[in-house]
Every structure is written in C-alpha cells, then in structure tokens.
Amino acid sequence: MKAIVLQELNQPFQLKEVAIPEISQNEVLVKIKSAALNHRDVWIQKGQYGGIRFPVILGSDGSGIVEKVFDTENEKWIGKEVLINPSMNWGNNPRVQSKEYVILGTPVDGTFAEYVKVEARLLHNKPEHLNFEQAAALPLAGLTAWRATMTRAAVKNGENVLITGIGGGVALLCMQFAIAAGCHVYVTSGSDEKIECAVKMGVKAGVNYKKANWDKELKNLSAGFDAIVDSSGGETFSKLVDIAKPSCRIAMYGATLGEFNSGIPAKIFWKQLDILGSTMGNDDEFVNMINFVNTHKIIPVVDSVYSFNQAQSALEKMSKGEQFGKIILAVDL
Ligand SMILES: NC(=O)c1ccc[n+]([C@@H]2O[C@H](COP(=O)([O-])OP(=O)(O)OC[C@H]3O[C@@H](n4cnc5c(N)ncnc54)[C@H](OP(=O)(O)O)[C@@H]3O)[C@@H](O)[C@H]2O)c1
C-alpha cells in the first residue's frame, strides 16, 4: 500500500510502498478515504513531541470503509463508512488519561496510508451529513475542542466566550460548539480575513492579535469573558487573565507560543479564576461530541484538500499558519 512515512527528524515526508498491516484479535482494517493533518504532526516532524519512533506513518485522523475484521462479532462493521477515535487507552478515570494513553499516529502507525489497523472499539459511524473529507476533519480536533469547551470550560447558553487563534482546526470546532450551545462567541486571529470568515459563521466580533492593544479592544467590545478557550499560552496568557471576568474559566489545550510570562498569580486569585488544563478526551466525550455534531448538523471547516504526494506541502502550509480550518489528505486525489 502507499503510505506517507517519516524516516527521521526534520526530514520531509516520503511517499513509500509498505506492507498492508496484519490484523489480530479485536482489530479491524480500515481502507482510508481521507486523513487530516494536526499541529501535532508539525511538532513530531520537528522532534518537539514525546514518544517518537522511526520510521513512522503519522496521521491521527481518518475516515474510510472497514475492509476486514479479525473477530466474528465485528463482522457487522465490514463495508461500513466510519471515522476513527484516535484516543487510545484513556483508562477508567474520566478526569485524566492513564499512563498507557497514546494517540494514533505516533508511536503507533496512523492514517496517512491506504490502510490502517485499529481496535474495533475505536470505530464510529461516519455522520451522514458529512462527506469523507469533512469526517476526517473531526476526530482529534473535535475531541480536543469538546473536552476543552464543553467539559472543562463548561460554556453555557448566553455566556460571553473567547476562542483564540480562530484559524486553527481545534479553535474552529470550539467556536462551532460554543455557538451551537447558545454562547456569545468572540475570537482572535493574526488575520483580518479569518476574523471576517468567523463573523460570517456567527461570532459576535474578533480582534487581530497582532494589534498593539488587542486585549483592550476585545474587552471594550465584549465587556469581558465568562469563559476562554486558548491554545497559545506564552505572552498572550496574562492578557487573557486581564480580560477575564471575575470567576472566568480559562481552558488551555495547547502552548503554541511557549511559556507564560510573569506577573499573573495575584490577578488569578483575586479574580477567583479557574485555570483548566485539557488534553484530547475520554471515550464518553468522543461519543457525546459525535452526538452533538449529528444533532446540530455541525460541519467541520475544511481549508484545503491535498493528494498523498503533496503531503509535505500540506504540512508546510500548516507550519506557516496559513489555513482556516483543517488540511485534508485524500487517498483518491
Ligand atoms: N492538548 C491536546 O490534546 C491538543 C490537541 C490538538 C492540538 N493541540 C495544540 O493546540 C494548538 C493548535 O492545534 P491545531 O491542530 O488546531 O493547530 P493549527 O490548525 O495549526 O492552528 C494553530 C493556530 O494557532 C494560532 N496562533 C498562532 N499564533 C497565535 C497567537 N499569537 N495568539 C493566538 N493564536 C495564535 C493560529 O491562529 P490564526 O491563524 O487565527 O492566527 C493558528 O491557526 C497546537 O499547539 C497543538 O499542539 C493540543
């Protein structure tokens, strides 16, 4: 089969011919139709991620058709259109993942291939209102967005909610979930065009974080926030603390800009803020996320679709932050 292989750190992807995976007990073989990139793939290629091994087939997101199963009780899946939950071995505690927790696509081979093997329990029916490309855009970003926005920040109807860096695949799904939950959603972005697109999708307003006083402008527009969902960290964080209303919940699922600056602890305790870390999500959250997507007919935003042999260009686009939504790799292109 064709697969996009990362041979070593800081090297471009290579499209190679490799063996189709052999399945064993509890496993199924999925013929991939579409896969999606995540920022994780950029971090892995640069060596800025734990548990990397080589060579590896990256890819945490996939949609496709079940081709083969090992166990007779899984025969019901054969021929079904599915998407794959990339969150493996979460464990029994819904609040935190177990030590065995891994994400599909490192260290285990992932979806940037014509076939992937996964445990049958990770399969979910593809939502009928989504095509294969839109379905591939959903699993990792949707699960991360669901836990950060709906479980951890627990946004409610009528609240003011800020989602930062709206061009991101996860951020857009946070926005779509919060709008569907009845929140007044505001955004930041480094691009005025991306803010315009978000406003067309239902956000109240947005401010470009490259402006000197973006935080003050946002506070004037919104009168502050009941909840904030952020993946930037770094210098941005203290400004988020400033524009949070007293008792605001700030959920963080990433640290694109690195470490926090100083000067924030006093504001955190005086304003009674909740700072909530969030990573991926448990199996129940995945089911709840898919149900919500089906109920509200949410369609993940697809920025662009690349063929497998353009995978390196697709990754470079993500690395430069040029996208609005998910970047997809399609097997049949
Ligand atoms: N914990 C988890 O489980 C988990 C899961 C998924 C992702 N993540 C992390 O979350 C981050 C986003 O992931 P992704 O896959 O959605 O990436 P992505 O699609 O590549 O989006 C990254 C976005 O970051 C935004 N950004 C860049 N500089 C910023 C700044 N100064 N202030 C605010 N936003 C800024 C950009 O938004 P604009 O284009 O609008 O400027 C960019 O689109 C990454 O750090 C990733 O590793 C964590």
PDBQT file of the ligand as one rigid body, heavy atoms in Angstrom, charges set to zero:
ROOT
HETATM    1  N1  LIG A 401      -3.833  19.060  24.170  1.00  0.00    +0.000 N 
HETATM    2  C1  LIG A 401      -4.329  18.465  23.099  1.00  0.00    +0.000 C 
HETATM    3  O1  LIG A 401      -4.933  17.405  23.171  1.00  0.00    +0.000 OA
HETATM    4  C2  LIG A 401      -4.184  19.145  21.782  1.00  0.00    +0.000 A 
HETATM    5  C3  LIG A 401      -4.917  18.679  20.684  1.00  0.00    +0.000 A 
HETATM    6  C4  LIG A 401      -4.825  19.375  19.496  1.00  0.00    +0.000 A 
HETATM    7  C5  LIG A 401      -3.984  20.475  19.399  1.00  0.00    +0.000 A 
HETATM    8  N2  LIG A 401      -3.240  20.856  20.466  1.00  0.00    +0.000 N 
HETATM    9  C6  LIG A 401      -2.343  22.019  20.377  1.00  0.00    +0.000 C 
HETATM   10  O2  LIG A 401      -3.156  23.170  20.127  1.00  0.00    +0.000 OA
HETATM   11  C7  LIG A 401      -2.511  24.048  19.217  1.00  0.00    +0.000 C 
HETATM   12  C8  LIG A 401      -3.384  24.235  17.987  1.00  0.00    +0.000 C 
HETATM   13  O3  LIG A 401      -3.516  22.992  17.324  1.00  0.00    +0.000 OA
HETATM   14  P1  LIG A 401      -4.253  22.850  15.912  1.00  0.00    +0.000 P 
HETATM   15  O4  LIG A 401      -4.065  21.452  15.449  1.00  0.00    +0.000 OA
HETATM   16  O5  LIG A 401      -5.619  23.439  15.967  1.00  0.00    +0.000 OA
HETATM   17  O6  LIG A 401      -3.280  23.773  15.048  1.00  0.00    +0.000 OA
HETATM   18  P2  LIG A 401      -3.440  24.628  13.744  1.00  0.00    +0.000 P 
HETATM   19  O7  LIG A 401      -4.653  24.190  12.974  1.00  0.00    +0.000 OA
HETATM   20  O8  LIG A 401      -2.107  24.615  13.097  1.00  0.00    +0.000 OA
HETATM   21  O9  LIG A 401      -3.701  26.076  14.349  1.00  0.00    +0.000 OA
HETATM   22  C9  LIG A 401      -2.742  26.823  15.032  1.00  0.00    +0.000 C 
HETATM   23  C10 LIG A 401      -3.328  28.193  15.224  1.00  0.00    +0.000 C 
HETATM   24  O10 LIG A 401      -2.630  28.870  16.276  1.00  0.00    +0.000 OA
HETATM   25  C11 LIG A 401      -2.994  30.221  16.178  1.00  0.00    +0.000 C 
HETATM   26  N3  LIG A 401      -1.984  31.129  16.686  1.00  0.00    +0.000 N 
HETATM   27  C12 LIG A 401      -0.735  31.307  16.243  1.00  0.00    +0.000 A 
HETATM   28  N4  LIG A 401      -0.152  32.324  16.923  1.00  0.00    +0.000 NA
HETATM   29  C13 LIG A 401      -1.081  32.779  17.823  1.00  0.00    +0.000 A 
HETATM   30  C14 LIG A 401      -1.111  33.829  18.792  1.00  0.00    +0.000 A 
HETATM   31  N5  LIG A 401      -0.063  34.664  18.951  1.00  0.00    +0.000 N 
HETATM   32  N6  LIG A 401      -2.237  34.007  19.532  1.00  0.00    +0.000 NA
HETATM   33  C15 LIG A 401      -3.312  33.208  19.333  1.00  0.00    +0.000 A 
HETATM   34  N7  LIG A 401      -3.352  32.226  18.412  1.00  0.00    +0.000 NA
HETATM   35  C16 LIG A 401      -2.243  32.010  17.674  1.00  0.00    +0.000 A 
HETATM   36  C17 LIG A 401      -3.201  30.497  14.699  1.00  0.00    +0.000 C 
HETATM   37  O11 LIG A 401      -4.447  31.137  14.556  1.00  0.00    +0.000 OA
HETATM   38  P3  LIG A 401      -4.715  32.254  13.422  1.00  0.00    +0.000 P 
HETATM   39  O12 LIG A 401      -4.401  31.534  12.148  1.00  0.00    +0.000 OA
HETATM   40  O13 LIG A 401      -6.148  32.578  13.567  1.00  0.00    +0.000 OA
HETATM   41  O14 LIG A 401      -3.808  33.414  13.670  1.00  0.00    +0.000 OA
HETATM   42  C18 LIG A 401      -3.132  29.125  14.052  1.00  0.00    +0.000 C 
HETATM   43  O15 LIG A 401      -4.115  28.915  13.104  1.00  0.00    +0.000 OA
HETATM   44  C19 LIG A 401      -1.140  23.407  18.916  1.00  0.00    +0.000 C 
HETATM   45  O16 LIG A 401      -0.184  23.938  19.816  1.00  0.00    +0.000 OA
HETATM   46  C20 LIG A 401      -1.385  21.938  19.209  1.00  0.00    +0.000 C 
HETATM   47  O17 LIG A 401      -0.209  21.242  19.509  1.00  0.00    +0.000 OA
HETATM   48  C21 LIG A 401      -3.329  20.220  21.653  1.00  0.00    +0.000 A 
ENDROOT
TORSDOF 0
